[in-house]
Amino acid sequence: MSLSKVFQALSDPTRRRILGLLKRSDLPAGEIAACFSISKPSISHHLNVLKEAGLVMDHRQGQSIIYSLNSTVFQEAMGWILDLAGAKETRGDG
């Protein structure tokens, strides 16, 4: 996991909204695209960025590609953030 890719992916509001949709349930790309007023190629780009960051996974189901949230990457990123926040307390600076 590259934290830089994770934070870059999370910096975009469209990608955060896609993650919110996938939090509720796995979805095919077409259903994700239907929730936005931008082009399907743009949604495809956002999904690829999320996939490259490891935040989503996909698998083929018939003619559709189904996307799902990869919560493991969120847990790793949060662990890093919590370790960083705890480091200040450990040093006695806080």
DSSP file (Angstrom, degrees, kcal/mol; ACC not computed):
  #  RESIDUE AA STRUCTURE BP1 BP2  ACC     N-H-->O    O-->H-N    N-H-->O    O-->H-N    TCO  KAPPA ALPHA  PHI   PSI    X-CA   Y-CA   Z-CA
    1    1 A M              0   0    0      0, 0.0     2,-0.7     0, 0.0     3,-0.1   0.000 360.0 360.0 360.0 132.2    0.0    0.0    0.0
    2    2 A S     >  -     0   0    0     51,-0.2     4,-2.2     1,-0.2     3,-0.3  -0.915 360.0-159.3-104.3 113.3    1.3    3.4   -0.9
    3    3 A L  H  > S+     0   0    0     -2,-0.7     4,-2.9     1,-0.2     5,-0.3   0.846  92.7  59.6 -60.3 -32.9    0.0    6.0    1.5
    4    4 A S  H  > S+     0   0    0      1,-0.2     4,-2.2     2,-0.2    -1,-0.2   0.927 107.6  44.6 -61.2 -44.2    0.7    8.7   -1.1
    5    5 A K  H  > S+     0   0    0     -3,-0.3     4,-2.5     2,-0.2    -2,-0.2   0.884 112.9  52.2 -66.4 -38.1   -1.7    7.0   -3.6
    6    6 A V  H  X S+     0   0    0     -4,-2.2     4,-2.3     2,-0.2    -2,-0.2   0.953 113.3  42.4 -62.8 -49.8   -4.3    6.5   -0.8
    7    7 A F  H  X S+     0   0    0     -4,-2.9     4,-0.9     1,-0.2    -2,-0.2   0.865 113.7  52.4 -68.3 -35.0   -4.3   10.2    0.2
    8    8 A Q  H >< S+     0   0    0     -4,-2.2     3,-0.6    -5,-0.3     4,-0.4   0.930 111.1  47.6 -63.3 -44.7   -4.2   11.3   -3.4
    9    9 A A  H >< S+     0   0    0     -4,-2.5     3,-1.0     1,-0.2    -2,-0.2   0.894 111.8  50.1 -63.1 -39.9   -7.3    9.2   -4.1
   10   10 A L  H 3< S+     0   0    0     -4,-2.3    -1,-0.2     1,-0.2    -2,-0.2   0.642  94.0  76.0 -74.1 -13.9   -9.1   10.4   -1.1
   11   11 A S  T << S+     0   0    0     -4,-0.9    -1,-0.2    -3,-0.6    -2,-0.2   0.674  80.0  81.2 -73.3 -15.3   -8.4   14.1   -2.0
   12   12 A D  S <> S-     0   0    0     -3,-1.0     4,-2.1    -4,-0.4     5,-0.2  -0.794  70.5-147.5 -97.8 128.6  -11.1   14.1   -4.7
   13   13 A P  H  > S+     0   0    0      0, 0.0     4,-2.1     0, 0.0     5,-0.1   0.827  98.4  55.4 -64.0 -32.0  -14.8   14.6   -3.7
   14   14 A T  H  > S+     0   0    0      2,-0.2     4,-2.2     1,-0.2     5,-0.1   0.925 109.3  46.9 -65.6 -43.0  -16.1   12.4   -6.5
   15   15 A R  H  > S+     0   0    0      2,-0.2     4,-2.3     1,-0.2    -1,-0.2   0.879 110.5  52.4 -67.2 -36.7  -13.9    9.5   -5.4
   16   16 A R  H  X S+     0   0    0     -4,-2.1     4,-2.0     2,-0.2    -1,-0.2   0.896 109.3  50.3 -64.2 -37.8  -15.0   10.0   -1.7
   17   17 A R  H  X S+     0   0    0     -4,-2.1     4,-2.0     2,-0.2    -2,-0.2   0.894 108.4  52.1 -66.7 -39.1  -18.6    9.9   -2.9
   18   18 A I  H  X S+     0   0    0     -4,-2.2     4,-2.3     1,-0.2    -2,-0.2   0.921 108.7  50.9 -60.5 -43.8  -17.9    6.6   -4.8
   19   19 A L  H  X S+     0   0    0     -4,-2.3     4,-1.4     1,-0.2    -1,-0.2   0.884 107.2  54.3 -61.7 -38.2  -16.4    5.1   -1.6
   20   20 A G  H  X S+     0   0    0     -4,-2.0     4,-0.9     2,-0.2    -1,-0.2   0.891 108.5  48.7 -62.2 -39.5  -19.5    6.2    0.3
   21   21 A L  H >X S+     0   0    0     -4,-2.0     4,-1.3     1,-0.2     3,-0.7   0.917 111.9  48.6 -64.5 -43.1  -21.7    4.3   -2.2
   22   22 A L  H 3< S+     0   0    0     -4,-2.3    47,-0.5     1,-0.2    -1,-0.2   0.705  98.7  68.7 -72.9 -18.7  -19.5    1.2   -2.0
   23   23 A K  H 3< S+     0   0    0     -4,-1.4    -1,-0.2    -5,-0.2    -2,-0.2   0.874 103.2  45.6 -63.7 -36.1  -19.6    1.4    1.8
   24   24 A R  H << S-     0   0    0     -4,-0.9     2,-0.3    -3,-0.7    -2,-0.2   0.890 131.5 -29.4 -75.2 -41.0  -23.3    0.5    1.5
   25   25 A S     <  -     0   0    0     -4,-1.3    -1,-0.3    42,-0.0     2,-0.1  -0.977  68.4 -83.3-169.8 159.1  -22.9   -2.4   -1.0
   26   26 A D        -     0   0    0     -2,-0.3    42,-0.2    -3,-0.1    40,-0.0  -0.469  52.3-168.5 -66.5 143.0  -20.9   -3.7   -3.9
   27   27 A L  E     -A   67   0A   0     40,-2.0    40,-3.4    -2,-0.1     2,-0.1  -0.985  23.4-116.3-139.6 145.9  -22.0   -2.1   -7.1
   28   28 A P  E >>  -A   66   0A   0      0, 0.0     4,-1.8     0, 0.0     3,-0.6  -0.472  38.0-110.3 -73.0 155.5  -21.5   -2.6  -10.9
   29   29 A A  H 3> S+     0   0    0     36,-1.9     4,-2.7     1,-0.2     5,-0.2   0.859 116.6  57.3 -55.7 -39.1  -19.7    0.3  -12.7
   30   30 A G  H 3> S+     0   0    0      1,-0.2     4,-1.7     2,-0.2    -1,-0.2   0.876 106.3  48.1 -62.3 -39.0  -22.9    1.2  -14.5
   31   31 A E  H <> S+     0   0    0     -3,-0.6     4,-0.5     2,-0.2    -1,-0.2   0.860 111.5  50.6 -70.3 -35.0  -24.8    1.8  -11.2
   32   32 A I  H >< S+     0   0    0     -4,-1.8     3,-1.5     1,-0.2    -2,-0.2   0.951 110.6  49.1 -64.3 -48.0  -22.0    3.8   -9.8
   33   33 A A  H >< S+     0   0    0     -4,-2.7     3,-1.8     1,-0.3     5,-0.3   0.842 101.7  63.6 -60.8 -34.3  -21.9    6.0  -13.0
   34   34 A A  H 3< S+     0   0    0     -4,-1.7    -1,-0.3     1,-0.3    -2,-0.2   0.695  94.4  62.3 -65.4 -18.0  -25.7    6.5  -12.8
   35   35 A C  T << S+     0   0    0     -3,-1.5     2,-0.3    -4,-0.5    -1,-0.3   0.455 101.3  62.6 -84.8  -1.5  -25.3    8.3   -9.5
   36   36 A F  S <  S-     0   0    0     -3,-1.8     7,-0.0    -4,-0.2     4,-0.0  -0.873  70.8-139.9-127.2 155.8  -23.2   11.1  -11.1
   37   37 A S  S    S+     0   0    0     -2,-0.3     2,-0.3     2,-0.0    -3,-0.1  -0.063  77.1  93.6-102.8  31.6  -23.8   13.7  -13.7
   38   38 A I  S    S-     0   0    0     -5,-0.3    -2,-0.2     1,-0.1     5,-0.1  -0.759  86.2 -79.4-116.9 167.9  -20.3   13.2  -15.3
   39   39 A S     >  -     0   0    0     -2,-0.3     4,-2.0     1,-0.1     5,-0.2  -0.188  33.3-118.8 -67.9 156.4  -19.3   11.0  -18.2
   40   40 A K  H  > S+     0   0    0      1,-0.2     4,-2.7     2,-0.2     5,-0.2   0.876 115.1  56.4 -62.4 -38.5  -18.8    7.2  -17.8
   41   41 A P  H  > S+     0   0    0      0, 0.0     4,-2.1     0, 0.0    -1,-0.2   0.882 106.3  51.1 -61.3 -34.6  -15.1    7.6  -18.9
   42   42 A S  H  > S+     0   0    0      2,-0.2     4,-2.3     1,-0.2    -2,-0.2   0.919 110.7  47.7 -66.3 -42.6  -14.6   10.1  -16.0
   43   43 A I  H  X S+     0   0    0     -4,-2.0     4,-2.7     1,-0.2     5,-0.2   0.913 109.9  53.6 -62.9 -41.5  -16.2    7.6  -13.6
   44   44 A S  H  X S+     0   0    0     -4,-2.7     4,-2.2     1,-0.2    -1,-0.2   0.900 107.9  50.6 -58.9 -41.5  -14.0    4.9  -15.0
   45   45 A H  H  X S+     0   0    0     -4,-2.1     4,-2.3     2,-0.2    -2,-0.2   0.937 110.8  48.2 -61.3 -47.0  -10.9    7.1  -14.4
   46   46 A H  H  X S+     0   0    0     -4,-2.3     4,-2.3     1,-0.2    -2,-0.2   0.903 111.1  50.8 -61.7 -41.2  -12.0    7.7  -10.8
   47   47 A L  H  X S+     0   0    0     -4,-2.7     4,-2.3     1,-0.2    -1,-0.2   0.887 109.3  51.3 -64.1 -38.2  -12.5    4.0  -10.2
   48   48 A N  H  X S+     0   0    0     -4,-2.2     4,-2.8     2,-0.2    -2,-0.2   0.898 108.7  50.5 -66.0 -39.6   -9.1    3.2  -11.7
   49   49 A V  H  X S+     0   0    0     -4,-2.3     4,-1.7     2,-0.2     6,-0.2   0.932 112.5  47.1 -62.0 -44.8   -7.5    5.7   -9.3
   50   50 A L  H  <>S+     0   0    0     -4,-2.3     5,-2.1     1,-0.2     6,-1.0   0.883 113.2  49.0 -63.6 -38.6   -9.3    4.1   -6.4
   51   51 A K  H ><5S+     0   0    0     -4,-2.3     3,-1.1     4,-0.2    -2,-0.2   0.915 109.0  51.5 -68.0 -43.2   -8.2    0.7   -7.6
   52   52 A E  H 3<5S+     0   0    0     -4,-2.8    -1,-0.2     1,-0.3    -2,-0.2   0.834 109.1  51.6 -63.1 -31.9   -4.6    1.7   -8.0
   53   53 A A  T 3<5S-     0   0    0     -4,-1.7    -1,-0.3    -5,-0.2    -2,-0.2   0.584 115.3-119.7 -79.0  -9.8   -4.6    3.0   -4.4
   54   54 A G  T < 5S+     0   0    0     -3,-1.1    19,-0.3    -4,-0.4    -3,-0.2   0.569  81.3 120.1  83.6   8.6   -6.0   -0.3   -3.2
   55   55 A L  S   <S+     0   0    0     -5,-2.1    15,-2.8    -6,-0.2     2,-0.3   0.753  75.4  30.6 -80.1 -23.6   -9.2    1.3   -1.9
   56   56 A V  E     -B   69   0A   0     -6,-1.0     2,-0.3    13,-0.3    13,-0.2  -0.943  66.0-156.3-131.1 156.7  -11.5   -0.7   -4.1
   57   57 A M  E     -B   68   0A   0     11,-2.6    11,-2.5    -2,-0.3     2,-0.3  -0.882  11.5-158.9-122.5 157.3  -11.4   -4.1   -5.7
   58   58 A D  E     -B   67   0A   0     -2,-0.3     2,-0.3     9,-0.2     9,-0.2  -0.967  10.4-179.7-136.5 156.2  -13.2   -5.3   -8.7
   59   59 A H  E     -B   66   0A   0      7,-1.8     7,-3.1    -2,-0.3     2,-0.4  -0.986  31.4-110.3-150.2 150.6  -14.3   -8.6  -10.2
   60   60 A R  E     -B   65   0A   0     -2,-0.3     2,-0.4     5,-0.2     5,-0.2  -0.637  27.6-179.2 -84.0 134.7  -16.1   -9.6  -13.4
   61   61 A Q  E >   -B   64   0A   0      3,-3.1     3,-1.9    -2,-0.4     2,-0.4  -0.863  65.1 -57.7-133.0  97.6  -19.6  -11.0  -13.0
   62   62 A G  T 3  S-     0   0    0     -2,-0.4    -1,-0.0     1,-0.3    -2,-0.0  -0.541 120.7 -16.8  65.6-124.7  -21.0  -11.8  -16.5
   63   63 A Q  T 3  S+     0   0    0     -2,-0.4    -1,-0.3    -3,-0.1     2,-0.2   0.564 125.6  82.3 -85.9 -10.7  -20.9   -8.7  -18.6
   64   64 A S  E <   - B   0  61A   0     -3,-1.9    -3,-3.1   -35,-0.0     2,-0.6  -0.617  68.7-139.6-100.4 153.4  -20.5   -6.4  -15.5
   65   65 A I  E     - B   0  60A   0     -5,-0.2   -36,-1.9    -2,-0.2     2,-0.5  -0.967  23.4-152.6-106.8 121.9  -17.5   -5.3  -13.4
   66   66 A I  E     -AB  28  59A   0     -7,-3.1    -7,-1.8    -2,-0.6     2,-0.4  -0.818   6.1-155.2 -99.4 130.2  -18.5   -5.3   -9.7
   67   67 A Y  E     +AB  27  58A   0    -40,-3.4   -40,-2.0    -2,-0.5     2,-0.3  -0.827  13.1 179.9-106.2 143.2  -16.6   -2.9   -7.4
   68   68 A S  E     - B   0  57A   0    -11,-2.5   -11,-2.6    -2,-0.4     2,-0.2  -0.970  32.2-101.0-139.9 156.0  -16.3   -3.4   -3.7
   69   69 A L  E     - B   0  56A   0    -47,-0.5     2,-0.8    -2,-0.3   -13,-0.3  -0.527  22.2-145.7 -75.7 138.1  -14.6   -1.5   -0.9
   70   70 A N    >>  +     0   0    0    -15,-2.8     3,-0.9    -2,-0.2     4,-0.8  -0.820  19.1 179.4-104.2  90.6  -11.3   -2.7    0.4
   71   71 A S  H 3> S+     0   0    0     -2,-0.8     4,-2.3     1,-0.2     5,-0.2   0.706  70.1  74.5 -69.0 -19.4  -11.5   -1.9    4.1
   72   72 A T  H 3> S+     0   0    0      1,-0.2     4,-2.2     2,-0.2    -1,-0.2   0.900  95.1  50.4 -59.2 -41.1   -8.0   -3.4    4.8
   73   73 A V  H <> S+     0   0    0     -3,-0.9     4,-2.6   -19,-0.3    -1,-0.2   0.892 108.9  51.7 -66.4 -39.1   -6.4   -0.4    3.2
   74   74 A F  H  X S+     0   0    0     -4,-0.8     4,-2.7     1,-0.2     5,-0.2   0.912 109.5  50.4 -61.5 -41.7   -8.5    2.0    5.3
   75   75 A Q  H  X S+     0   0    0     -4,-2.3     4,-2.2     2,-0.2    -2,-0.2   0.902 111.2  48.0 -63.8 -41.0   -7.4    0.1    8.4
   76   76 A E  H  X S+     0   0    0     -4,-2.2     4,-2.0     2,-0.2    -2,-0.2   0.915 113.2  47.4 -66.0 -42.8   -3.7    0.3    7.5
   77   77 A A  H  X S+     0   0    0     -4,-2.6     4,-2.3     2,-0.2    -2,-0.2   0.917 113.1  48.4 -65.3 -42.4   -4.0    4.1    6.7
   78   78 A M  H  X S+     0   0    0     -4,-2.7     4,-3.0     1,-0.2     5,-0.2   0.882 108.4  54.8 -65.2 -37.2   -5.8    4.7   10.0
   79   79 A G  H  X S+     0   0    0     -4,-2.2     4,-2.4    -5,-0.2    -1,-0.2   0.913 108.6  48.4 -60.3 -42.2   -3.2    2.7   11.8
   80   80 A W  H  X S+     0   0    0     -4,-2.0     4,-2.4     2,-0.2    -2,-0.2   0.926 112.8  47.7 -63.1 -45.1   -0.5    4.9   10.3
   81   81 A I  H  X S+     0   0    0     -4,-2.3     4,-2.6     1,-0.2    -2,-0.2   0.919 113.2  47.6 -63.0 -44.2   -2.4    8.1   11.3
   82   82 A L  H  X S+     0   0    0     -4,-3.0     4,-2.5     2,-0.2    -1,-0.2   0.880 110.9  51.6 -66.2 -37.8   -3.0    6.8   14.9
   83   83 A D  H  X S+     0   0    0     -4,-2.4     4,-1.6    -5,-0.2    -1,-0.2   0.918 111.2  48.3 -62.5 -42.4    0.6    5.8   15.2
   84   84 A L  H  X S+     0   0    0     -4,-2.4     4,-0.9     2,-0.2    -2,-0.2   0.919 113.0  47.0 -63.3 -44.3    1.6    9.3   14.1
   85   85 A A  H  X S+     0   0    0     -4,-2.6     4,-0.8     1,-0.2     3,-0.4   0.878 113.4  49.2 -65.3 -37.4   -0.8   11.0   16.5
   86   86 A G  H  X S+     0   0    0     -4,-2.5     4,-2.3     1,-0.2    -1,-0.2   0.757  97.4  69.8 -73.4 -24.6    0.4    8.7   19.3
   87   87 A A  H  X S+     0   0    0     -4,-1.6     4,-1.8     1,-0.2    -1,-0.2   0.865  96.0  53.3 -62.9 -35.8    4.1    9.4   18.6
   88   88 A K  H  X>S+     0   0    0     -4,-0.9     5,-1.7    -3,-0.4     6,-0.8   0.913 110.6  46.0 -65.5 -42.3    3.7   13.0   19.9
   89   89 A E  H ><5S+     0   0    0     -4,-0.8     3,-0.6     1,-0.2    -2,-0.2   0.886 109.5  55.4 -66.9 -37.3    2.2   11.8   23.2
   90   90 A T  H 3<5S+     0   0    0     -4,-2.3    -1,-0.2     1,-0.2    -2,-0.2   0.869 105.6  51.8 -63.4 -37.3    4.9    9.2   23.5
   91   91 A R  H 3<5S-     0   0    0     -4,-1.8    -1,-0.2    -5,-0.2    -2,-0.2   0.683 112.8-119.3 -73.8 -16.4    7.6   11.8   23.2
   92   92 A G  T <<5S+     0   0    0     -4,-0.7    -3,-0.2    -3,-0.6    -2,-0.1   0.632  80.9 120.3  87.1  13.1    6.0   13.9   25.9
   93   93 A D      <       0   0    0     -5,-1.7    -4,-0.2     1,-0.2    -5,-0.1   0.693 360.0 360.0 -81.2 -18.8    5.5   16.9   23.6
   94   94 A G              0   0    0     -6,-0.8    -1,-0.2    -5,-0.1    -5,-0.1   0.465 360.0 360.0 -94.7 360.0    1.7   16.9   24.1
